[in-house]
Amino acid sequence: MPCCFESSNLTDSDTNRSSKKIRLDFTIENGKAYYSLFFLNNEFISKSPLGLASSVGDFTSGLRLLKHTSKEIKDNYTLNRSKISKVNYKATEVQFTLADKLNDTIQIVFRLSERDAAFSYIIPENGKKSAECTITNEITGFKIPQNSKTFITPQAPPLSGWEKTKPSYEEEYTREEVINKASQYGLGYTFPALFHLNKGWVLISETGNSGTYPGTRLSDASSDGTYTVAFPQNGENNGLESSYAVSTLPMQTSWKTITMGTDLKPIVESTVATDVVKPVVSSSKVFNPGRASWSWIVWQDESCNYNDQITFINLASDLKCEYILIDALWDVNIGKQKMAELVQYAKSKNVEVLLWYNSNGQWNSAPQTPKDKMNTAEARKAEMSWLQEIGVKGLKIDFFGGDKQATMKLYHDILVDAAQYGLNINFHGATLPRGWERMYPNYMTSEAVLASENLVFQQKFSDNYPETACIYPFTRNAVAAMDFGPVFLNKRFNRNPEKGSIRRTTDAFEMATAVIFFSPVQHWGLVPENLKEKPDYLFDYLKIVPTVWDETVLIDGYPGKFCVMARRKGNKWYIAAINGENKEKTIHVNLPMLKGKNTKIIKDSQNSDSELMNKKFNGNTELDLKLAPNGGTVIYEL
């Protein structure tokens, strides 16, 4: 028997009218469960399979519906390290209870809000109290309408990449590929996955993983456009541990999330990744966001020495950065005793220290040290105790290389232990964060994207960067904090001005990425020479631009072409635009939030330089943004 449910009668604050935007159709046909999703009466997810196979029941076939219930969910919560600070979440929750051939039961829980659907499976005790359950497969699917186009990243083979560190969510995005095209490595795609439909947009992702489930991904699409959920590959993490999900009953899977809209605003503004999760750790300690200087990105490994880090502490102080990130090899080139001295020097300059660590157990061969300090509880707690003692405030931990449940639990364990020692955490060479901004008080950000180090490593990436930067706000950065490491002013990505990849973006573009890209800790790609070579107003702006926000609004954009984003901190707005194409572009925008406000505008000038102008927005808040090829604009309040 089919069941049909709609999202709640939720108040639209702009029009004061109720709306029912999302409809769920749920059916059992020939013993198999299916769902469809409609947005404004248009089918966005066609009939797709539901179910999983486990050691306590086969919930893929022979199913019958025992009952269903529904209730309204209201959850008002706050975030202090996100793109929005206050969330008023309202949704309809529908729970279906199904039985298999042996009368074991499973519950499928759906949440339907104005712009999102999310669902999760719960296997109850079923009379098997404290029994262990292994989930070997999900048949969960997402059937995308034909003629849709994709913006998704392929899954990398295990033990591939530099020193066998992949998969690590660092592959290139497709650019409007057809849905049936096979992935680059034939291994499917990682979350999040963006699809452009005839009637709108769909973003599919995963959230709510605290080490109780593997990180999953999407298979390649079948001929009819159905992507199914895939578990980690056996070879991930050097073949260590199981690829399956294992827990005692009752057991709940991660949440799969589906954000829908006729345009891209719901995709960018969605909070579903945190809406359906709860905090799992509490702490009385304070974990502050902020901006950081970072020598490694341009000056590379050779800069990890005492004198160069003094230089970058001074740079952080000059730029009013809260942090300096000291990257790999500090334990060898500086040493623990001198590091304690550096931390104290930084404190004298009102700068806190973040330190890099290798995650390594046996899962890859990355040689950078310090290593073998974060992979076991005993070593981790001993190291964190020392870090707390000398006053370090956070860690960047690198090279995880897999999504198995054991690895997801390692992320959880690191966050839990670090919270105890007052350390904020940034994961690199890592999985997609899944709701962690709400779940852990000390989680700051993750890479999980082809990030700025590739500007240094590859001229091709630098050439394509403007386009790539215009994809990230609608994909990876839409679901969670993203540590890209933006804002460069060098003409070349090298300490030697005659060497290295050539930067293709304008200075105004680079300033805009400080707002376009969201990360509670932003690691600037600046070097001391920039302060002598470039106008002061660029650094005046960087000294005050926030890294966390009270409100985020997408003004306009299209993946790979351009993006105009508005973010508010307190009562001040920051509006940024970037042009992803190598041709001049004029974008007409309306910025009602700036009515009556005095602003500064950093915009493109001759060559790649910028210029500054002042503007007061009176009654007319419409504006033409003229962007140079690969250019940008920033507008911010005085």
N, C-alpha and C positions, 0 to 999 in steps of 0.2 A: 504494500500500500504506500503510495507516495505521500510525503509530508512537505508542507510549504511554510516557511517562516520568513518574516521580514525584520529588518532592524527596527529599533524602538522609535516611537514618536519623540524624536529628539528636537530640542529647540534650536533653531537657527538664529544666532545672536544678531545677524545683520537684518534679517527680514521678519523675525519673530513669528515664523511659520513652522509648523511641524513638517517633517519630511521622512519618508521611508525610502531609502535609496538602495539598500541591498536586500535581495531576496535569495534565500537558500531553498533549493529543492533537494530532498533526500528520498531515495528509493531503495527498495530491496527487489532485485530481479533475479530469479533463478538462484536464490541463495547467496547473491553477491550484493554488496552495498555500494551505492553510487551517490554522488552529490553534483549539483550544478549551482553556479552563482550568477546572479543577474544584478547589474547596476543600472538604475533608472530604466528598468524593464528590458535592457539589452543584455544578451548572454555574453558574459566575460570569461567564465570558466564553463566549458561544455561538460556533459556527463562524464565524470571521472571516477575511478575506482577508489575505494577505501578499504582498509584492512591490514592485518599483519599476521605473520606466522610466529608462533612461540612454543616454548616447551610445555606450556600449560593449556594450550588450545590453539587450534588452527582457525583463525578468524579471517580467512580469505575466501571461504566458500561455505555452503551449507548453513548460512546464517538466517535467522528470523528475528524480527523486531518484537521485543517483549513490551517495551513501553517507551514513551518519551515525555520529558518534562521541560518546561521553560520558565525562566525568571528574568527579571531585570537586574542588571549590574550597574552600580554607581560607585565610583572610586575616585575621590579627590586626593591627589598626592602631589608632592613637591620633589623637584630634582635640583641639585645644586651644581651638576657637572654635565649639562645637556644643552640642547638647542632651544629648550623651553623650560621654564622653571615651575609653572603651575599647570597641572593637567586635570581636567574634569572629564573623566572617562565614563561614558554611558554606553551600555550595550545590552542586547538581548542574548542570554545564554540558553542554548538548547542542548539537552543531553539525551542521547539515544542509547538505550540499553539493548544489546543484541546477544543472542545465544548461538553457540555453534552446535554441531551434530551431537556432541556429548554433554550438552547443557551447561558448558562453561560459558561465562558471560564476559563481555567487554563493553565499555562505555565510550562513546565518541562524543566529545564536548565541543560545540561550536560557540564562538562569540561573534556577534554581528553588530557593528557600530555603523556610523555614518559613512566611513570610508574604508573600513577594514573588515575582513573576516579572518578568524583564527580558529584552529582546531587542534585537538590533542586527544590521544587515546589513554584510557585508564583501564588497567586490568585489576579487578578487585581480588580479594582473597579467595573467593569461590570455595570456601571450606578448606582451603589449603594454607592455613595461617602460618606466616613466616616462611612459606615455601620460596625457593629461589626460582626466578623466571628468567629465561633467556629468549630474547626476541631476535630471530634470525633474519627477518626480512620484513620490510614494509612494502605493500603494493600500492600505497598512496600515490595518486596521480593528479596531474594538472593538464587537462586537455585545453590547449590554446586554439582559438578559432583560426581557420585557414587564412592565408594571406597576411598574417601578423608578422612583424619583424622583431628581431632580438637585439638586446644589448646585454650580453652575458659573458662570463669568463670561463674558459675551459678548465677542467680538473687536470692537474699535472700528474704524470706517472710517479709512483713512489720511488724514493732514493734517486731522483733526477735532480738536475740543477747543480749549482755550485756546492761541492762537498756533500752531495746527496741530501741537501736540506729541504727538498720539495717533497710533497705539495705544501704550499704556503700562501695560497691565494694571491699570487703575484704574476698572473697571466694577463694578456691584453684583452680588452673587451671587444666583442663583435660589434660591427657597425651596421645595423639594420640588415642583418642576415635573415634569410628565410628560416622558419622554425624547423624545417625538416633537415637542414644541413647538419651533417655529422660534426661533432666537436673535433678540435685540432688533434687530440690524442686518442679519440674514440672512447673516452672515459667519462663523458658527460660534463656537467657544469657545476660551478660552486654558487652558493647563495651570496648576495641577492641576485635575482634574475628579472630583468625589465623587458616587458613586451609591449610593442606598439600595435594596438588593434585598430580595426577600422573605426570603432566607436569610442576609442579612448586608450587608456594605459593600465597595465597591471604590473605590480611588483610583488614577486614571491620570495619569501625568506623564511628564516627559522629563528626562534628565540627560546629562552627559558631553559638553558642547559647549565647546570651547576655540577657537572661530573657524573650525573645519574643516567646519561644517555650518550651515545656517540654523536659527533657532529655529522650531519647527513648532507647530501648534495642531490642534484638532479641528474638522471640518466640522459642520454641522447633522446630526442623525441622519436616516437614511432611514426609510421607513415601518416597517421591521422592527427598528429600534433600533440600526442600525450607524452609528457615528461613524468617519470616516476621517481620516487625517492630511492636513493642508493646509500648503502652503508659504506664505511671506509674500506679501502682496499687492504688485502692481507699484508702487502709489503710495506704499508705505512709504518713509520717509526721503527724501521729496520726489522719488520716482521715481529716485533715484540707485542705481546698481549693480543687479546681477541678483537675481532672486528664487530662482534655482536654487542647487543645491549643486555646487561645482566643486572638484576636487582631482586630484592625480596618483595613479595606481594604485600600490600597493593603497590602497583607500579604505574607511573605515568610517563609518557613519552614527552619529548620536546614539543613545542607548539610550532606548527606551520602557519605562516601569516600571508595574507593576500590583500594588498592594498589596491584599490580601484578608483579611477577617476576619468572624467571626460577630458581633463587636461592633466598637467603634471603637478599642480598644487597639492593635491592629496598625497601624492607620492613623496614629495619633499617634506611636507609638514606633518606627516603621520608620526604618531608615538606608539604604534601598536607593539613595537619591540619591548617597551617597558609597561604597557597597559596590562598585559596578561601575566606578568611576573610579580613577585613580591621580594622584599629584601631578605637575604639569607644570612647576612652578617650585620651585626651592630657594633659600633665603636664610639667611645667618647672622644677619641682623638680627632683632630681637624686635618683634613687633607685638601690642600689648596691647589686650585688650577693656576695657570700662569704661562708666561712666555719664557723661552730659553735660548741662550746662545749655544752654539754647537760647532766645534772646530772640525769634526771629522768629515762633515758632508762636503766641504770644499778642500780642506787641507789634508784630509785622509789620515791613514794610520800613523804617519810620521809625526803628526801633531799631538799625539797622545804622550806628551812629556810635560814635565813640571812647568817649564817656562811658557810654553804655548798655552797651557791651561790658565796660567796667571793672566796672560793676554786676553783670553776669552772671558775670564771672570770680570776683568776690567771693561770689556765690551758689554757684557751683560749689565753691569752697573751703569754704564753710559746710556744704554738703551732702556734703563729701568725694568729690565727683565727680572722676573722672580727667581729664575733658575739658570744654571749651566748644566748641560749634559756632557759628562766625560765618558767617552766611548771606549771601545775594546782596547785591551792590552794595558790598561792603567796599572794592573797589579804587577806587571813586569817592568814597565817603563817608569813608573812613579813609585809604586810600592805602598804598603799599608801605612807605614809611619809618615811618609811624606804626604799621603792622601789625607791623613788626619790634619796635617798642617794646611793643606789646600782648603779643606772644609772650613777651618777657622778663618783663613784669609777671606774666603768667599763671604762668610757671615759678617766680617768687618766691612764688607762692601754691600751689605744687605742683599746678598744673593745666596740661594740655597743650592745644594749639589744633588744631582741625579747621576747614578752610576750604572754602567752597562754590565750585563752578565750573559754568559752562554748558558743555555738551559741544559746542556748535554748530560744525558746518561750515556746510552749506547746507540742512540737513534740516528746519528749522522757523524760525519768526520770533520765538521767545522773546527779548526784548530784554535780559534781566538780564545783567549783567556780574559777573565777568570771563568773556569768551567768546573763542573762537578760540585757546584755550591748550591744549586737550586733544585736538584732533581730528587733529593731525599730529605725527609723531614729533619733528621738529625743534623745534616750539613747545613740545611737551609736556616734552621733556627739559630744555630751557632753563628752563622754569617750575619744574619739579621740583627742579632744581639750586638755584635760589634758595630754594625752600621748605625744602629740607634745610639750607641755609646758615643760615636764620634760626630753625630749630628747629621748624617745623610738623610734626605727627605724622600727619596724615591729611586726606583729601579727601572731600567729598560732591559727586558729579558728576551733573548733572541734564539732563533733556530729550533723551533719545535717540530715541524715537519710531519703533521698527521692529525687526524680527527678521531682516533679511536677513543673509546670511553675512558681508558686509562690516562690518555693525554688530556682529555677534557677535565678529568679529576685533578690532574697536576695543575692546570690553570686555577681551579678552585682552591686547591691546597695552598698554592703560592699566595693567592689573594687573602685567604683566611689568616695565614701566618703573618703576612706583611701588615695586615690591619692591626694585629696585636703589637707590632713593633713601630707603628706610626709611619709606614712607608707606602707611598703611592706607587702604582704599577702601570707600566706601559709594556705591551707585548709586541715583539717583532718576529718576522719569519713565522707567522702565527695564523691561527684560525680566525674566522669572523667572530667578533664579540656578539653574544646572543643575550641581550637584555641586561648586560653587566653594569650599565650605568646606574640602574636602580637596585640591582641585587647586591652590589659590593660598594661600601662607602669609599674605598681607596682605589677603585678602578678608575683609570684616567683615559686611556686610549690604546689603540692597536694599529699596527700597520695593515696587514691583510689586504694589500693592494699593491700594484706596481708603483712604487713610491719614488721620491726625489733622488735617491741614490742612482737611479737609472739615468738621470740627466747627466751625471758624472760618467757613468759607464758606457753609455751608448749615444752617439750623435743622432741615430734614428729616433730614439725616444725623445730627445730634445726637439727634433724637427716636428714630431707629432704631438708634443706636449700640449699646445693650445687646444687641440681637438680633444685629447684625452681628459684634460682638466674640465672640459665642458660635459663630460660623461659622468664623472665621479659624483657630482651633487645629486644626480637623479638615480644613482645605483648604490655603490658602496657606502657613501657618506650619508645617504638617506636613512639608513637603518641603524647606524651607530657611529661613534667617534672614530675618526680616521687620522692616524699620524702620518701624513704625507711628508711633512718637513718643508713648508713653502717659503716664499719670499727670498728671492735672489736678486742681487744687483750687479754681480760680476758679469762682464761680457763673456767670459769663458769660465767653465766649471773646473777651475784648477788654481792652485796657489801661485803657479807661474802664469802670468797674464798672457804669455805667448803659447800656452799649451791648453789642452782639454777641449771638451765639447763646447760648441758655440751656443749661447742662449738665443732663442728665437722670439721671446716675448718682450713686450715693452715694460718699462718701469711701472707704469700705472697698472698693467695686468698683474704684475707681481704684488703690488700693494693690495689689489682686490682679492687675491687668494687668501689673505689673512682673514677675510670675512666669508668668502665663498666656501672655503674648506673649514669644517668644524672639527676641533680637537681641544679638549680642556687644557692640555699642555701643547703649545705650539713651539716647535723647534725651528727657529729662523735659520735660513741659509746665508746669513750675512757674515762678512769678515770685517776686520778693523778698517781696512782701506776704504770701504764703502762710505764711511762717515766723512772722509776727506774729499771723496770724488763726487758725491751726490748732494743735492740741496737739503738743508736742514728740515724742511717741512715734511719730507718723507719719514724722517726719524721721529719728529714730533707726533706724527700720526701713530707710528708703531709703538711709541711709549705709552699710548693710552688705549689702543684698540683692545677690547675684551677678548677672552677666549671661551667664555661660557655666556649663555644668553637667556633672557627672559621670554623672548618671542622670536619666531622665525617665520618669514613670509616669502614665498616665491613670487616674484613680480612677473617674470617671463623667462622663457628659455626653451631650448630644444637640445637633446643630447648630441654632443659633438659640434654644435653650431654656436650657441651662446648661452649665457646664464646671467640673470639679474636677480640678486638676492637681497632681501632686507632683513636685518637682525636688530633686535632691541635689547639694550642692557639698561636697566633702570628706566629713565625717561628719555634716553638718547638713542637715536636710530643711526645705524650704519648701513648704507646701501652700496653694493658692489656689483660691477658688471664685468664680464670677460667675453672676449670674442675668440671663438675657437677656429676661425677661418682666416686664411691669409689674404683677406681682402677687406677693404674699408666697409664699415657697417654703421647704419644709424638706427637706433632702437627707440621708439616712442614709448614713454612710460608715464604713468600717473602715480605720484607719491604723496597721497593725502596725509600720511603720517608726518610730513614735513611742513604742513601748513603753519605759517607764522614763525617758522624757525630760521635762524641764521645758520648757514652751513659753510663748510669748506669743501671744495671739489678738487680732487687730484685727477687730472685727465691727461690723455696723450698729447704730446707736442711733436716737434720735429724728430726724425729718426726714431729712436726708442726712448727718448727722453720724455719727461713729464712737465706739466706746469700746474700752478695752483691758482685757483680763483675763489672768491667769496661770493655767496649768493644767498639772498633772503627769499624764501618762498612766501609770497603773500597769498592772495586768493587763488592764483593759478598754480597748481601743483603738477602740471604736465610739463614734460621736458623731453627734448631729443638728446639721447646719449650718442655722441659721435665717437666711435671706436676705431682706432687704427687697425690695420691688419695685425692679428695676434695681440690686440690691445685691450685696454680696460679703463675703468673709471671707479673712483671711490667718492661717495658723498657722505659726510658725517657732520653731526651737529656740534656747534661750539659750546 
